[in-house]
C-alpha cells in the first residue's frame, strides 16, 4: 500500500495533555478515565473517517470476548486498534493490553522496555485494564501471566454483562498478516467460553486510504472431547484465527487463508 494512501492519524492535544497530567499525578485514589470517551475523541480526528463494516454484529452487551488481529505496518501504532474498537462499541470494554514494549537490541531492551513497563502499568490502572506480559512468552513471566489471567477472570465474574477484548497474536507480525497465537491463548479463550462468553471476531486493516473495522457474527469454538489440553488449545487458537481471517482482506489472512 503506498504511503500516500494511509489515513492521517493524530491524537488531540487536549487528550495528550490530560493523559500526561494523569500519568504524572501522584494523587492516590484519583478517578479513572473513560477509555471509550477518550477513544471517541481520538477517532473523531481520523481522516478519512473510520470505516465500519458488519455493524450489525457489534455487541451491545456481554458476556463476550472480542478477538482481533494485531494489525501492524511501519508507522502504524497498535493503540489505534484499541481506540477504533472502543470508539464504536457502545459499552465499556476491558482490554488485555501488553505490559511492555520489547526489542531485540540490547540498547532499547535496557532503556525503552523498562520505561514502557512503568508507563503501561500506569495506563492500565487509569483505564482499569489488565496488562499481560509481552510476547513472545518469557519463562520468567509465567507467574505474572497467571496473575493477569486470574484478574481478567475475576473481572468477568464480578462485572454484569462484561465485554473483554484482546488480540490473540499478542505481537506484530511481518507484513501485518495473521500468525498463529502463542501456546496458551486457546486455553485462556476456553476459560472465558466456559463462563458463557461468545466470541466476536474483528478484522482491523487499512484499505483505500481508510482504517477499517469489520465485525463478524458471534460464535462458539467447536466442542471437542477426548483430546489433550494442548490439542484443545491448538484447536481453539486455530478456530479463533480462522474467524478473524474471514473479516480480513486475503492479503492479511496469512496461513488462515
N, C-alpha and C positions, 0 to 999 in steps of 0.2 A: 504494500500500500504506500503510495507516495506520501512524503511528509506533509505536503500541502493539503492532503485530503483528511488529515486528522482534525478532530474537533479542537476548539480552544478551551483549555482548562485553566481556570483561575479561581482562587479562593478569595472570598470577600475580606477586605482589610479589617472590617469590624469583627468578623469571626476569628481571624488570626489573632487579633489583639486580645479579644475576650478570652480565647482559649489559652493564649500565652500568659495572661494575668492569672487565670485559674490554675495553670500548671505551676506558676511561681508562688502561688499563695501558700502560706503555712497555716492558714486557719483550719482548725480541727472541726470536723462535722459540717463543713460547708455543703450547701445543697448541690446535688448533681445537675449536670446539664442534660438537656434533652437532645439525644443524638438525632432523632427524627427531625426535630425543629432545625438543628444546625445543618442536617443533610439537605433539607428543602431549600434553605437559604443558599447553600453552595451550588446545588444543581440548577437553581433558577438562573445562575450566571452562565451556564453551559451554552456554548454557541457552536453549531446549531443546537436546538433543544434536544433533550433526551428522547430517543425513540423507544416506545414501549410496544411490544408485541405479546399476544396471549394474555391481554389484560384480564380476561375472564377467569384466569387461573390464579390471579393474585390473591393470596389468603387474606381474609379479614379477621380471622381468629385462629387460635391453635386448638389443640396441640399440633404443631407441625414443625418440620425441620426443612429449612431452605438449603439446598445443596447447589453449588455453582462452580464453574470453572475458575481457576486462578489466572485470569487473562493477563498477559504481560507482553510488552514490547518496549524497546528503548524509549524513554521519555514519558511513559505512562506509569503513574503511581497507583499501586493496588488500593489505596484508600478510596479512589473513585468508584471502585466496585461496591464497597460498603455504603458510600454516600448515595450512589444511584439507587441501590436496592432499598435502603431505608427511606429514601425520599418518596417512593411510590407505594410501599406497603403501608396501609392506613393505621397500623398499630405499632407499638414499640417492638423492636427486635433485640434479642440477646445474642451478641456476636461472640463467637470463639475467635479471638484475634491472636496474632503472633506475639510472643513475649519479647522478641528482639529481632533486629536485622543481623544476618550473618554474612560473612565474606570469606573468600578463600585465602586472601593475602593476610599476612600477619599484622601489617600496619593497621588496616581497618578493623581487623578482628580484635585488636587490643585497644582500639580507641573508640570507633563508632559503635561497635556491638555493646560494650558496657553502657555507653550513654543512651543508646536506644532502649536498652533494657529498663533503665530508670524512667525514661520518658513514657514508654508504653505501659509500664505498670501504673503510672500516674493517670494516663489517659483511660485505662481500663477502670480505675477507681472512679474517675469523674463521670463516666457514662454507664457504670455498672456492668461492664463486660467481663469476660473471663480470658485472661492471657494464657495461651498454650505455648509450651516450649517449641522453638522453631524447628523446621525441617531442614535437612534430613535428620532423623532421630539421633540423639546423642545418648548413649547408655547412662551418662551422668544425669540426664534429665528425667529418668524413669519415675522417680518419686514426685517430681514437680508435675509431670504429665498426669499421674494418678490423682494428685490433689486437684488439678484443673478439671478432670473428668468428673470427679465427685462434686465439685462446685456447680457444674452445669446440671448434673442430675438433681442436685438439691434445688436449684432454681426451677427446674422442670416440675418437680413435685410440689413446690410451695407456691408457684405462680398460677393463677387462673388463666386458662387458655394461652399457654406460652407459645411463642414463636422463637425458635433458635435458628441461627444461620452459621454456615461455615463453608469454606472451600476445601473439600477433602484432600486435594493435592498438597495443600499447605505451603507451596513454594512456586516460584516462577518456573515455567518450562521453556526451553529454547523454541523460539518462533511462536510462542503463545498457544501451541497445540496441546491437547489433553495428554496427560500422563496418568499411569496407574498410581493411586494414592498409596502412601506407605502402609505397611502391615499394622493392623490395629484400628485403622479408620473404619473398617467394616464392623468390627466388634462394637465400637463406640456408637455407630449408627444403629446397630441392632438393639443396644440398650434403650435408646430412645423409642425405637419402634415397639419394643415390648411394653413401654409405658403408654402406648396408644398414639404415638406420633405418626402422622402421614409425612411422606417426603414430597417436596415440591421442587422440581428441577428448574434452574435458571441458567440461561445462556447469556454470557456477557461478551460483547465483541464490538469492534468498530467496523463500520461499513458505509461507503459512500459519504464519508465525512461526518458520520454521526456515531455517537455512543449508543449502542443498542442493548436493551434487555428483552429477552424472550422468556416468558414464563410458560412452563408446561403443566399438564394435568397432574394432580397429586397421585401418588402410587405407594404401594407397599412392596417391599422386597419379597420375592417368592419364598414360600416356606419350604425349608429343606430339613429332612430328618435323616438320621443315620450317617451323618458326616462329622468330621472333626471340627473343633473350634477354628482351626486355621483355615480349613476348607470353607467354612461358613463365612469367615472374614473375607476371603478372596471373592466369594460369590456376591456378597453384599457390596463390596467395593466396585466390582465389575458392573453390577446392575445399576448402581447409582451413576457411574460414569457413562453408561450407555444411554440413560435417560437424559443426562446433561448434554451428551453428544447430539441427541435429536433436536436440541434447541440451538445448535450452533451451525454456522456455515461449514461445508465439507472440509475446507482448508484447515479448520481448527479441531477436527474430530480425532486426529491422531490415530492410535491403534483401535479406536472405538468406531471408526467409520463403517 
